[in-house]
Structures are given as C-alpha cells and as structure tokens.
Amino acid sequence: MHNNHSSLSARFDFTGRVVFVAGGSSGINLAIAEAFGAQGARLAIISRNEDRVATAVSQLQARGFEAFGQAADVRDPQALTQAFEATTARFGAIDVLISGAAGNFVAPATGMSTNAFKTVVDIDLLGTFNVLRLAYPHLRKPGAAVLNISAPQAFNPTRYQAHVCAAKAGVDMLTRVLAMEWGPDGIRVNSLVPGPIGDTEGVRRLAPSDEALAAMQASIPLGRFGLKQDVADMALMLCSDLAGFVTGAVLPVDGGSSLAGGRDLSGALRPQQTS
C-alpha cells in the first residue's frame, strides 16, 4: 500500500517540468499556474497586459516558484513565436501547454456587430489555434500534455452568447482533431470545461445581481459554486502521468451544472452597442 502511494505521488510530480500558460496572468489560469508551481514546475506565462503579467510573475516568484512571463496577444503569431522561443531558450522543451485566453460579453446576436462577433472568435478560437500550432515545434515529443480551457457554451446553446458558443464549440472540436493528429507524436490534447466558478470575472459578468447569483447557485446539482482550485486540481491530473492514456477528452468541472442544458442570461443583459 505504501509503495503504491509513493508511486502515485511520483506520477503527480512536475519537478523540473516546463509549464506554459497562455492567459496566465489572472483568474482560473493563474490558479492553474500556481498549482503546477506548487508541484515543482517551472512556469512561463503570457497575456496581453504587460503590467498584469509582471504582477502575476512577482506573485508566483514570491511563493518560491521559478517563473517568468511576457506580454503577448494570442492573436499575434509573431509575439507568440517569440514567447515560445524565449521559454525554450530559458527552460528547454515545453512539457505542459495550457491555452486559456478568452473574451466574452453578453449581447443578443442582433445587438452585436460583425466586428464584435469576430473579436471573440479571434481570441477564443483562432487564439487557441495560434497557441497550439506555434507551440508545436517547442513541445516535448513524446510526453507533452496540451490542455485547452473551454466553457459550457461549447455544448450548451445559451442565449446572448452566440459568439462564445460558436468559438468554444470550435475549441472543443480542435481539441479532438489535434488529439488524433498529434497522438502519434506522443502528445496528449484535452479540454477542461469550468462551470460556475465563484469569485471569477466570468461569474460576475453572467450573474451581476445577488438574485442572479442565487439562481445560478441553485441550478448547480452539487449546490455550490466551484473554486479555482477545483479546476486547477483537474488540470494537474489531466496533465500528469496518471492520465497517460487520456486524450481528446472534453471534461466538465462544473458540479453537474451543464447537465440541465443551456442557460438564459437575460438577467445579465445590458443594453449595449458593440462596434
């Protein structure tokens, strides 16, 4: 029994492994970076805002983690390429790639412009493709684990989320296709689908009032909002050797909330024009 426990610990150990987190300067993605750091990983993070990256890197280093970061927009292939080259020059091949950059707002289809729809598709879907495609030459082969951070809108049609539903459905399908294409290289590609995670910008936007928040919580079969740690723990597991035969999976971490189907976000709707 003791031997089995120690072997489990070893398979959950990321000491010296290189973890790259796109969108890693805040929220769920930063919590994921912290979880890997606590397991000994060396961390590279990017996001659009230079100040937020610097703050996040300081926070990670203050916890004793080996971390660095730089500003790069997932819509900018040149900036991404430079970030991956800087990471491998510093740490070596990337063992774990987390793609979590996302954008969202609440609006009916008739209330958003072509450009507004395109912006979310560019960040969520094209951005995910850019991150994975441009990281590919820098991933450890065999042995790398890729994890996309998706959303329930990928499979639950949700009013006022046409852009996000379309983009995240694309992300989940991209996950499955690349799991097939990159499997022979020994690279696993999976997707995590966080549900309502308390104290995140996403929940605040989608349930801006106490009433909306209470209704959202009541709709979760486990009866509570998730924690960032719930998502981070599952990210650790899916990217660890414990999940060595899991690829192409799209796994909800949502307390069962997606089981009831789509959600009406009219309570979060604010009259707005997007350009």
N, C-alpha and C positions, 0 to 999 in steps of 0.2 A: 504493500500500500504506500509506504513511504517513497519507494523508488518511483512509483507511478506519479506521485505528486511532484517530485523533483523534475521528472521528465516533462510534465505539463508546464511547470514554471519555465523550463528552458525553451519550450516551444512558444512561449508568450513573451520572450525576452528580445528586445530590439537593440541591445547594446551595440553601439558602433554602426548600426544601420542608418542609412540616409533616407530621411522622410521629407518630401517636398509638398507643401500645402499651398495651392492656389486659392486666393481669397482668405488667407490665413490670419488676417490682422484683427479679426473680431468674431464675436458670436460663437456659433457651433464649430466653425472651422478652427478658431483659435483654441477652443477647448479640446479639439481633436489633436492639435499640435502639442498642447500641454500633456495630454495623456501619453503620447508617444515619447515625449521628452522624459516623463517620469519612468518610462521603461528603458531609458538609456539611449534613445535615438538621437542622432544629430539632425538638426532641423533647419530647413530653408523655407521661408515664407515669402509670398508676394501678394500684393493687392494694389489697387490703383493709387491710393493716397500715401504719399511718402511719409507724412507725419504719423499716420496710423501704423504703418509698417515699423517705423522707428520705435514707437511706443510699445508695440507688441514684442519686438525683439528684446527691448530692455526688460520687459516683464518676464519673458522666457529666461533670459540670462540671469535675472535676479533670483530665479528658482534654481539656478545652478545648471541650467541646460546649455548645451552647445548649440547656438542658434545664430543665424544671420538672415537678412532679408533685403529686398529691394522693391522699389515701385515698378510694377509692370501691369499693364492692362491686358486682360486675356483677349481683347480684340486686336491687339498689336503684335503680330507674329515676330517682328524684329526684337521687340522688348522681351518677349518670352524666350526666344532663342538665346538672347544674351544672358537671361536669368538662369537658364538651364546650363549654359556653358560655365557661368560663374560658380554654380553649385558643384558641378562635377570637377572643376579645377580645384575647388577647395576640399571637397569630401570624397570624390570618386563617384562611381555609378549610383544611380538612384534606385533604392530598394522598394520604396513605397511612394506612390504618387496619389495625392488627394486633389480632386478637382471640385471646388466648391463655390466658385464665384457665381453670383446670381443677382438678378434685378427683378423688381416687381412693383406694381401699383394696382389699385382697384379701379376698374372702369368698364362700362359696357362696350361691346365691340363698336357700336355706333358713336361712342364717345371718345374713341382713340384714333389718332391719325395713323397713316401708314408708317410714318417715321417712329411713332411711339411703339407700335407693334414690333417693328424691326429692331428697335433698341434692345428689347427683352430677348428676342430671338438671337441677336448678335452676342449678347453677354452669356446667356444660358446655354444655347445650343452650339453656335459657331465657336464661342469661347471654350466650351468643353472640347470640341474637336481640335481646336488650336492647341490647347494644353496637352492633350493626349498625343496628337500627331507630332508635335515638335519635341515632346519629351522622349518619344520612342527611341531615338538613337542613343539616349543617355540612360535608358533603363537597364537594370541588371538582367541579363538573359543567360540561363533561365533563373527564375526566382523572384522577379518583381511582382508586386501587387498594385493594381490600379483601382482606386475607389472613387466613383462619381457620387456627389451628394445631390440627390434628386428631390422631388417633392410629391405629395399626394395628388397634385393636379396632373401628374403624368398619366394617371389611370382613372381618376375621378373627375368627370366633367363638372366644372364649377363656374357658376355664373360670375361674370365680370372678371374672368381670368382667362379669356381666350388665348392671349399671348403666352401666358405661363403654361397653360395646359398643352398648347402646341409645342412649345420649346422643350418642356420637360419630358413629354412623350418621346420626342426625338432623342433626348439624352439617354433614356432607358433603352431605346432600340439601338443606339450607338454602342451602349454597354454590351448588349448581346452580340452584335456583329463583331466587335473587336475582340470579345472573348473567343469567338470562333477563329478569327484571323490570327490572333496573337498567341493562342493556345500552343501551337507547335513550337513557339519560342520559349515556352515555359513561363509566360506572363499571364497572370490571372486578372480579369477585369470584372468588377462587381459594382453594384449601385445600392446606396443606402437611401431610404426614404424617411426622413424625420417627420413625425407628425407634429401635433401642437406642443412645442417646447416652451415652457414658461420663461419669462424674462428674456425673450428674444425680440428683435425688431419685427420679425415676421408676425408673431402673435399680436404685438401691439398694433400693427397696421391692419390686421384682419379682424381684430376684435377691440376696437378703440374705446368701447364703453364697458363699465362694470357688468352691465346686463348682457352684452355680447360675450364677455369673458365667461360669465357664469353658464351661459347657454352652451358655449364651446366645451367647457369642462364637463358639463352634464352629458354631452354626446360621446364622451370617451369611455369605452367599456371598463377600463381599469380605474376610472373615477378620479384620475389626477392628471395634471399636465406633466409632460416629460421634463427631464433635466438634461442640460447639455452633456452631463456625464453619461447619461443613458446612451446617447448617440456615440460619444467618444469610446465607451467600452465596446460597443458593437463594431466600431471601426477598427479597434485594436484586434478584436477576434478575427474579423474577416481578412485582415491583412497579415495575420500571424500564420505560422505553420500549422496551427490547429485547423485552419480552413484550407489546407493544401489541395483539396480536391473540389473546392467550390469556385466555380467561375460562371459568369453570365447570370448571376443571381440578382434579383431586384428585391431587396429586403426592407419591408416597412419596420420602422422603430417608432410606433405610434400609439401604444396602449390599446390597439384594436380600433382606433377611431376611423380608419379607412374602410372598415367592414360595412359601415352603414351607407356608403356611397358618397355622392357629391354633396357639397355644402352651398347654401345660399349666402353670399357675402353682401347682400343688400344693406345690412346694418353697418357695413364698413364703407359704404359708398359715399363719396363726397363729390358734389358737382365739380367737375374739373375739365378743362380743355387741355389736351396734350398736343404737342407740336413736334 
